[in-house]
Amino acid sequence: MNFLSESLKKIVPFYAVLPMEQRRQDGSTEPFRTLYLLHGYSGNYTDWLYNTRIQQLADWYRIAVVMPSGDNSFYTDNGPKEERYATFLTQELPAFTRALFPLSAKREDTMLGGFSMGGYGAFYNGLRHPEVFGSVIALSSGFILDRVLMLQPGEHDNIEGYSFYESVFGDLSKLRGGDCDPEALAERLARSDKPRPRIYLACGTEDDLLGPNRAMRDRLRALGFDFTYEEGPGEHNWAFWDCYIERALKVLLGEPKKN
C-alpha cells in the first residue's frame, strides 16, 4: 500500500497484515492491537514479511502488523531533504492506519518494534513518545553511538561514513547526551512523570552488537525500567530475528491462541 506522506514529502509504501476481524456480540468490530515493525539498514518494508513468520504470528496473537519503509533514516527527523521519519512514524502513520483499519488507539495496545537500525528506531521513538507506544521491541539494536563518535570527518566504519551519520543524527559533536543518544533518552524519561513503555531487548551472542546491547540492558536496570532482556546463540541475521520476534510477543502479550 502507498500513501503520500506530508512528513516525508513523498509517496511511502508499507505492508499491513491483519488477522480476521474480531466481532463483538453486537456485531461491531473489536479494534486490533497493533505492532509497527521496522526494517534495518539497507532493507525495506517487505523484509519482515518475506523473511519471517510475521503473518502467522499476527494470526496467532490477533494483532495487526504495519511494516513501513524507513529507507536508511535510522527513523530520526534529522535526515536530508526535509524528511522527518520520526514524525512520520509516531504521528502520521498511526493516524493514517487507524483511519484505514480497525486499530486500537490505546497506547497499551500499540507496540513499536524492529531489528538493527529498526531496533534503534523502535527504542528511540518509543522512549520519545511513550504516550503513543506502550511497548517497545528492540532486536539486535543499532546502539552504535560509541562507534560513530570515533569517526573523524571523511572517515568510514564498516557501514557508512561520517557525513552519513551526521545527516541522520545531526551535529555529532552534540550526539552524546543529545536527543539521538538512547541512554540519554532513557535517563530523561526515567526522571519525568511520563509513562514508561514496557521494553523487550534481545541480541545474539555471536552478534557484533552484543556489547552495546548488554550496556543498554545494564543502564535500563539501573534506571528501574520494566524490561526483559534475552540473548542466545545467533548472529545478526533473520534466523535470530524470526525466533526472537515470537519470543518478544509471547513476553508482551502472553501465550497465543493458535488456530
N, C-alpha and C positions, 0 to 999 in steps of 0.2 A: 504494500500500500504506500502511496505517496501523498504528501501534503506540503503546501507552501508555508514555510516557517518564517515568521516575522523576525524571530531572534537570530536566525542564520541567513536570512535574505536569500533563500534558495529552496528548491524542492528537496525534501528529505524523505528517503524511503525507510520503512520499518515493517517488520513482521509482527503480527499479533496471533497468538494461539489461545483459543477459548474452549473450555470444556462444554459439554451440553448444558443448556440453560437449566437453572435450578428453579423450580416452581413452588411457590407457597400454596397453602390450601385455598387461598382466594384467587389463585391463578396468576398473580403477579410474579415477576421475576426477581429472585434474590440476587443482589449485586455480588460480583465476584471480588474476592481478594486478588490483589494484583502484584506481580513481580515485574519490575522494569529491569531488564537484563542487558548488560553492556559487554561489548566485544573488546578485544585487546588491540595493541598497536599493529598496524598493517592489516587488520581484519575488517570485517564489515557486518552488516545486520543479518546476514544469512548464516554466520558461523555457528551460533548455538543450535540452530535448527538442524543443520546438516552434520554436525559433529558430535551431538549428544542425544540423549533420550528425553530432551526437554518437553517434547509434545506428549509423550507418555506420562511424564511426571506432572504435567499440567492436568491431565485427566485424573490421575491418582489423587492429587491434592486438591482438586476442584478449584484451581486458580487460573486466572488469565496471565499470560506472559507476553510482555511487549518488548521487542528487541529492535532498538533504533540504530541508525547509522551514526557513528561518532567520529568518523574519519580518524585522524591521528591527534585529536584535540586534547587528550587527557581530560576531557569533559570540563574544561575551565572556560571562563569568559575572557581569557587573555589572548585568544588566537588572532591571527591576521584576518583581514577582510571584514572586520566588524562582526565576526561570527561568535555569538555568545552561547556556547554549548551548555554551560551550567544553567543559564536562564531557560534555554530550550528544554533541558531535562527536568528541571524542578518546577517549572511553571507551565510552559506552553504544551509540552507533550502530555502531562497528566490531564490538563483541561481538555485537550482535543480528544484523547482516547476515552475520557469519561463521558463526553458528549456523544461519542460514536458507539460505544459499547456499554453494557450494564456493569460498570465497575464501581466498587465502593469508593467513596471519597474519604473514608475514615483513615487517619494516619496508622492506626493499629492494623488496618487491612492492606497497607501499602508497603511493599518491600522494594529495595534497590540493591541490585547485585551485579557482579561482574568478575572478570579474571584479568590479571596482569594490569595493563593500563586501565581496563574496565574495573578492576578491583580498587585501584586508586580512585577512579571516578566515583564509584559507589561510596567509598569511605568518605571522600572529600565532600560530595554533595549531600550525603546522608547526614553528616555531622553539621553541615552548614544549614540544613533545612530539616531539623527534627520534627517540625510541625507538619511536614508533608510525609516523611518516611518513618514508620515505626520500627523497621528492621533493616539491617544492612548485611549483605553477604559479600565478603571480600576474599577472593581466592587468589593465591599466589600474587598478592598485590604488588604493584609497581611503586613501592615506597623507596624511591631512588634519589631522594634529596641529597644524601651524603655523596653519592657518585656524581651527581650533577654539579655540586659545589666544588668538586675537584677540578673541573674543566676550566680552562682559560679561553678567552676569545680565539676562535679559529680552530680549537681542538674538538675532537670527536671521541665518544666512547664506542662501545660495540653496537649501539643502536642509532644514535643521532649525534648532532653537533651542538655546540654552544648556542648558536643562533636559533636553532630549533627550540631548544629548551627555554630560551628567552622569549620566544614567540608564544609558548603555551603557559609558562609560569610567570611571565613578567620580568621585572628587573631582578636578576639573580643575586645581586648584592643585598636584596631585601627578602630573599626567599626564606632564610632561617627566621622562624618566628612570625612569618607573614601569613597571608590568607591561604596560600597554597602549601603550607607546611602542615602535614597531617597531625603531627604530635601537638603543634600549637593549637590547631583546631580542637583537638580533644581536650586540651587544658582549658581553653576558653569555655567550651561547653560545660565542663565539669564545674567551673566557677559560676556559671549562670543558673538561672532558675528555669531554664527551658527543659522540656522533657528530653530524656536521653533515649536514642534508639537502642534496641537490642542488636548486638553485633555478633556475627559469626565470621571468624577468620580461619583459614586453613592454608597450609603450604606443604609441598612435598619435601622430603628430606634430601633429595638429590637436586633440588632447585637452587639456582644461584641467588634467589631472593629469600632464602630461608632466614639468613641473619637479620635483615631488616624487618621481616615479619615477626620474628621472635622478639625483636626490640619493641615493636608496637604492642605485642602481647604484654610485655613487662610494663610498658607505660600505661596501658589501659588498666591493668591490675592495680598499679599504684594510684590511679585516679578514681578507682572504685566503680568502674563501668560494669554493667551487666553484659557479659560477653562469653562466648565459647570459642576456644582456640583448639584446633586439631592439626596434627601433622601425621604423615605416614609415608611409606615408600612411594616415590613418584618424582617425576621430573616436571618441567614447565611444558605440559602437553595436555592434549584432550583426554587422554585416559584418566589423568588425575582429576580434571575439572568435571568430567561426566560423573565420576564417582562421588565427588565431594559436593556437587550441587544437590544431589539427592540427600546426602548426609545433612547439609545445611537446612534443607526444607524439613527434614524429619526433626531436627532440633527446634526449629522455629514454629512448626505447625503441628507436630505430633505424628503419630502413625497415619499413613494414608489409607483411604478407603479404595482399595484396588477393585476394579470391575471383574 
